[in-house]
Amino acid sequence: MLPGKNLPSGPEGKMPYKMRCRRPRASAIWFHTKWNPYNPYEELKKRIYGLHDGEVMVRAYGWATATSGAQFPRFNDDHIINHADLPTHGVNYMVADPAGARNWFLLWARVVDDCVYIYREWPDRSMGDWTIPSHKADGSPGPAQKSGGGGLAIWQYKRLIKDVENGEEVFLRLIDPRAASNRTLDGNCILDKLHLDENGEEPMHFYPAPGKHIDEGVALVNDLLYYDQTRAIDDENHPRLYVSDRCVNLIYAMREWTHADGDRGACKDPIDCLRYLVTDDNLMAEEGCLEQRGGGSY
């Protein structure tokens, strides 16, 4: 009665009735209408015949698909890759979204051919959740936003990044253009301090990310997420954006971020890093092609 190709996964003509939840030791069950002895199932089949698949899923199987709210409706388990399966060679990028008293959010990506693989985030799962569910559309700040006390000095971030990367080569580093230009009490901006030799930490060169509109970044992310979900994934039909299963904070943000809470949205920082990455003109550039240029407006 229902083509399974409309589901995120599963064989054609089949509907799941059990789901493993992201919360540990939790699960969900769908109570299919045919199991209800008080509802004439044959009559239901006649009533829903010819309806849109989404309505069939709701009325016959109790399966409600998210159709509004989240900005990345196509993001699903096919975009999440086992960390051990990540390609080991490619062009590496790093993105920073600075904050004042909170921790910065950092993201690392590897580009292989025309595909982007997000392979690291900081804070990671060892520091807790960046965002926790709440009554707010985009959640509330989680412990990772202040884990370790938050508000590190800029030279401490340089040391942290160097330790995390452990010598791996990074082709390009991007940073929020607005935050990077904010002046501190000594007259320097974050970008200046990153480029200084301070407290024994050598300069770390970042470039202001393009200051393109949020909607443009969202559109580019959705473009990279796209593949024909009615067909099998193969060499011709596949997403161009993948996220390591270790990047739990970015995964949560991509599933839940609505932008309804604006700039104060608790899960906006991981999305900002992703936007800065995909809107940069050098994302698919070959090594040796990087040119220095100024950042745009926010």
Secondary structure, 3 states (H helix, E strand, C coil): CCCHHHCCCCCCCCCCCEEECCCCCCEEECCCHHHCCCCCHHHHHHHHCCCCHHHHHHHHHCCCCCCCCCCCCCCCHHHEECHHHCCCCCEEEEEEECCCCCCCEEEEEEEECCEEEEEEEECCHHHCCCEECCCCCCCEECHHHCHHHCCCCHHHHHHHHHHHHCCCCCCEEEECHHHHHCECCCCCEHHHHHCCCECCECCCCCEECCCCCHHHHHHHHHHHHCCCCCCCCCCCCCCCEEEECCCHHHHHHHHHCCCCCHHHCCCHHHHHHHHHHHCCCCCCCCCCCCCCCCCCCC
